[in-house]
Amino acid sequence: RSSSVKAAYSQAVAGQPTKPPKKALNVMFPYPAEASARNVQICNYSGKRYYYQGGKEGAGMVTVESLAVGDKCHAIALVDACASRDCWRRGHVAPCETGMCFAGSRKAVTAGITVVSTGEGSAVCTVVCMGTQDECKTQSVVYISPAHCGYVQVLPTQTEVVEFPPPYQYLPKLVFPYPTQWNPYPGATPEGLTDTTITICNWSGHNYWFSTGDSTDEAWKHGSASTVVKPLGKAGNHQCIVIKTKELSWRRGYVAPCGEGETECARAAAQEVHAGVNVVNSPKAGQALCTVDCQAETDVCRTTTVVFISPAKCDKVHVATM
């Protein structure tokens, strides 16, 4: 699924809520220092190759690779991008280059900020525009997001600046909301997380499976020790999975991507999770800088098991504690 969202300056997209949803994954995009009135900046974080075709008649196709650590956003000269004298329409981007495929999947690029959603699930996508209001409206910057943007906001430069330290100044920052409680069943009194609970928050947009630490190949195949973990923000799912165990242990189990109802494929791709904060990377995704705000004492963060399944490859993870 791919969708394009035009974000108004310091406002949410038309038709979206006036405030971003609480406890959502936040994808924060850095505004490229090279943005100017003379070029179109394309920042591809999808993990896939994209293609850009300028609006100028006869413009050729430009390959836009997904960015890695240290890469700059792609720059296209404005003279090749403009479709008309007013230069509002500035071409299209798409995940394929052949005629019918490009035409059927392309998303328009115009003056201002364009956010193209490529993943699933739901995230709050935020751009802090490091320029004047007029520059943010006229300079073209395209963000190809690693996650589906259910809500997009563009904030002015007066906003408290979010740091993107070198060499990550061109990568997005993913901020994972830390769960503090869960509901055992609808209408129940919320319970707090403990050192014997295992909480899994799946932001990848795809089904994952969890299996206990003493899992065997037979257990994966027959499902006796495995639990499906549905993606958040999809099909009305808004709650992380919580699994209660009898005792605390360092090795807490395994998570793996797998199609619905298929546990056979999971065992081969399983990643072990431990006590504390775990961030599991999607196998095919773009790179990002990731932050988890634990909102608890250091010892609690080290013993309470919370697993975040990321829609992007977290090249670096920072866990902030109280």
Beta strands, then each sheet from edge to edge (+ up, - down):
strand 1: 3-6
strand 2: 25-29
strand 3: 39-44
strand 4: 50-53
strand 5: 61-64
strand 6: 74-77
strand 7: 89-94
strand 8: 107-110
strand 9: 113-117
strand 10: 123-128
strand 11: 140-144
strand 12: 149-155
strand 13: 173-176
strand 14: 181-182
strand 15: 191-192
strand 16: 197-202
strand 17: 208-211
strand 18: 226-229
strand 19: 241-244
strand 20: 251-257
strand 21: 271-274
strand 22: 277-280
strand 23: 287-293
strand 24: 305-309
strand 25: 313-320
sheet 1: 1+ 9- 11- 3- 6+
sheet 2: 12+ 10+ 2+ 13- 23- 25-
sheet 3: 5+ 4- 7+ 8-
sheet 4: 14+ 15-
sheet 5: 19+ 16- 24- 22-
sheet 6: 18+ 17- 20+ 21-
end
